Amino acid sequence: MPTIALKPGYSGPVEDTEDKFHGNRLLYICWDEHLLFCAPVALPLPATMPFGALQSQVLPGIYGSHPDFAQVDWSKAVWTHGSEPFQPDPEKSLADNGLVHKSVIRFRTPGLHGIQGSRS
């Protein structure tokens, strides 16, 4: 997402390029309808990480405190990458799934709508 400076002619070094993340790429991840987490999380992850490892090893540490998380059926999760539908392959790497530095991915979990259906 580009930033526009308010001062005309402003320029400066870009400090959040992929090469500055020590071999990782920054991914923004959001669990829709679960506003206990009010914004996407930003995670620096290796491009070679299998998408299945993101689901099984990373996301539990991020979202596991939510009461709905234990009920997530990943086979029914609905994913988007940016604003487009996305069907990740759990065996392929993040890179091979088309996720680049600063990709935004969101997931919905049908039937799970937050604490007591409150979307929180």
N, C-alpha and C positions, 0 to 999 in steps of 0.2 A: 504494500500500500504506500504510494508516494506521499511525501509530506510537502506542503507548499509553504514557503517562507512568507511571512507578512511583509518583510522588508525587501523592496525590489533590489535585485542584483546580489542578494545573499548567496553565498556558496560555502560549502564546507565539506570535510571528508565524511563519507558514509561509514558509520561505525558498526553497523549491524549486518554486514555482508557475511555470507556463509564461511568464508575463509577465516573469519574471526571467532568461529565456534569450535575450534580444535577438532575438526573432523566430523562434527555433528551438523545437522540442519535443524533449524527452529521450526517446530510445528505448533499450530494453534489448534486445540481440540476442545469441543464443546458438547456437553450432553444436554440435548434439548429437553425442555419441560422439567428440568431439575435445577431450579433457581437457587437451591441451597448453595450452588456454585454459580455465582452471579455473572461470571464472565468466562470466556474461553481460557484454558490454561495454556501457557507457553512452555514447551518442553524442547530442550536440545537433545536430539536423538541421532544415533548413527544411521546413515542412509542405508546401511546393509542390514539393519535389524528387520527380521521378518515381521510382517504385519500381525501375525498371530502372537508374537511375543509382546507387541504393544498391548494387545487385548489381555493376554494372560499374566503378564509380568509388570507392566507399567500402569495401566488403567486401574487395577485394584488399589494401588498405592495412592492414586489421585482421588478416585471416587468411591473407594470401598467403605468409607464411613457412612455413606448414605444408605438408609434402610432398603431402598429398592435395588441396590447393586447386586446383592446376592441372588436376586431373581432374574437378572438379565439373561436372556436367551440370545446369544450372539448370532445364532443362525437366523433370527428374525429381525435383527437390528437393521435399521434403514440409515444408510450413510450418504452424506453429500461431501463433495470436495469443491470448495468455493460455493457456487450456487448450482452446481450440476450433480445429478445422481451419481453415486459412486458405489461400485461393488468390489471391495477389496478382496484380494486373494491372500488368505492367511499364510500361505507357504512362500509367497514372494516377498522380497524386501520392500521397505518403504519406497525406495527409489524405483524399483520395478513396478510398484503400484502407481507410479506417476506423481508421487509426493515430492515436491521440491522445497527449497528453503522458503520459509514463511507460508507454506500451504495452510489453509484453514479447512479442517475437517470437522464435521458435526455428525452426531448419531442420535437417532430416536429409538426408543425401545417400546414397541407397541404393547399396550396394556399396562405400562408403568408410567404414571403421571405425577410423580413426586409424592411427598409425604401426605397420606390420606387423600390423594388426588388433587392436592393443592398446587401442583406444578412447582413446588419448592423442595 
